[in-house]
Amino acid sequence: MPVAPIDLEPDCSKCAALCCVVFAFDKSESFGLDKAAGKECPNLNIDNTCKIFEERVERGFPGCVSYTCFGAGQRVTQEVFGGASWREEPALKARMGAALSVLRRIHEQLVLLNAARGLPVTPEHSAQLKYFEATLCSNDPWSEETLSRFPIDKVAGDISNWMRQLRGLVS
Ligand code: SF4
């Protein structure tokens, strides 16, 4: 069965501001302050917009500009948690963070496979690419349980090894 296309572009309007809440960051050249995992960034507005969005680089948060969830944030919020938010249920922070950690890596692998699709691959490479895509794109909606069981380290390692074989195709 063909796999439906997955949106790999972030849509913050459909996400519960997960990247501004669930992950920790340290005060550094990338972030202007220390923040613990599960703590809201003080720059986050109640409507999940960023108070300093247009000035993040100047205000010391270039890490927020370079980070991308590859579209996993809105999917965790809408698909895995049915549109729920940690704002109404704070215990969801850790659970949504765990789901995002895996689904972001799944989407990252799909971005890599999309890039490989543009190369002049052999039929064997093409078949392997389709296999990886089918592995990463479940026909059923993801759940906390299926994400927690997904062997992302193994799959990412297999894709990395496979992509090494393609190096000779890049001019
Ligand atoms: S600075 Fe803005 S974009 Fe960065 S984590 Fe805080 S609220 Fe989110």
Residues whose N, C-alpha, C, O or C-beta is under 5 A from the ligand:
A	BS01	SF4	C19 C20 C41 N43 L44 C50 F61 C64
